[in-house]
Amino acid sequence: MSELAVAALRMGLLLVMWILIISIVSSQGRDLMVGARNKVRSRSGAGTPAAAGAGGGTSAAPGGSSTTPSTPGGPSATTPTTRPLATRLAITEGPLKDTVIQLNGTPLLLGRAEDADLVLEDDYVSGRHARLFPQGSRWFLEDLGSTNGTFVSGNPLSRTVAVEPGTPIRIGKTVLELRS
């Protein structure tokens, strides 16, 4: 092989290495920016996807923000309000399988960050991935701008939704469900 070909090969490999490094750094930066943006939103209470919904009542969340879970057609007579609030969150798949968490009617932050209420050690989970919170006699789930998404009954979560007991919630490799 000629010296010129070796030098061209070295330059090509160096270029590929720099492209990979830049893509990794930008990917990590996007993940950090999503977490920072959600932290700012939760403090100000403005701009959250749930707060932007129309209609329905609001309830104060721990960070001072207000959320408005949107249900089609608003409150309906077909949903009983006397149903007891689910009290446990069971992990059915993933690294924490067979773990049961007592909810005590308080919101739960799910994610990989140390300040999350339920820390999920998983590369597919964002730092502040999702929030599960009660309102009335129901639990609602909100994706906090996660990179890989949150799935309820196999469907990607695009807005805040009510979650019934027994409904599978997938975050990364972990599957959870509410239980009474």
Order of alpha helices (4+ residues) and beta strands (2+ residues): alpha-beta-beta-beta-beta-beta-beta-beta-beta-beta-beta-beta-beta-beta
